[in-house]
């Protein structure tokens, strides 16, 4: 169970990382990146950021580019949150596959009818 502090920091990181990735996505013409969830470790040293990428055919390419620029994003996050956090957590990006799973379940349910 997350503490109140973890939850607040996760929301702060989600908002700021969304802004950072919005600016970055402008260079990736036609790609939409959204931060669907952020989970922060209890000691606040790690932030797992879950991303949704659209369109589906650019997921692998986009995730590779984001992972390559992970340290740059952490630096920008540090600039935005320097007054709220003493130490900026290490960030790890994950692809959020929730929407894909929901579509697959819907497809399977339609096949049963």
N, C-alpha and C positions, 0 to 999 in steps of 0.2 A: 504494500500500500504506500502510495506516495505521500510525503509530508506536504504541508501547505507551502513551505519554502520551495521544494522541488517543483510543485505545480506552478507557482508564480514564475519561477525562472524558466520553466518549459514554455509557458505562454509568451514570455518576453522574447525568448530565443526564436520561437515560431514567428512572431510578428516581424522581428528584425531580419531574420533569414528570408522571409517572404519578400521583403523589400529588396534585399540584396540580390536574390535570385530573379526578381522581376527585372531589375536593371541588367543583369547578366543575360537573361533570355532574349533581350532585344537584339543581341549579337547573333543569336541562333534563330534566324528568320523562320517564322512559322512554328515555333515550339513554345508550348505552354508548360510551365513548371509551377507546381503548387506544393506547399508544405502541409501535409495532411496531419502530421503528428510529431511531437518531440517528446522524447523520454530522457530524463536526466537521472544520472546515478545518484544514490544517496549521499555520496561525498561531494557531489557537484563537479566532479572532475571529467565526466564524459557526458556528451549529449548525442543521443541517437536520433537522427533526423530522417523522417520518412517522407519521401517525395512521390508525387504523382506526375507523370510526364505524358503529354499528349502532343502529337499523334503517336500511336503505338509503334510505328515503324522507325521512330527516332529514339526509342528508349535506350538501347544499348549505347549508341553514340553519345547521347546526352549525359547518361550516367557516367560514362568514361571521362568526359570533359569535366564534369562536376567533381569527380574524384581527383582528377589531376590538379584542379584548382582549390582543393580543400583548404590548404594553408592560407591562400589569399582570402577565402571566405571567412576563415577564423580571424584573420587580421581585421577585416572590415567589421566583423561582429564585435571585436574588441574595441574598435573605435566608437561604435554606437553604444556599447554597454559599459564603457569605462567607469562611469559614475555609479552604476548599479551593482557591478560584480568586481570583486577583488581579483579573482583569477578566472579567466575565460576558459570554459571547458574545451577539451579536445572534441572535435566533431567527427562523427561517422555517418555517412549518408547510406540510406537503404531505399530500395524501390518499394513503394507501397502497392501491394498487389490486391488490395481489398476489392477494388472495383472489378478487376478481372475475375476474381472468385465469385462475386455476386452475379456477373454476367453469365458465367459458366453454370451456376446453380439455376438461374432463370432458364437457360437453354435446356438443361436437363429436365426441369419441371415441365417445360413445354413439350418435350419429347414424350413424356409419360402420358400426356393427355391424348 
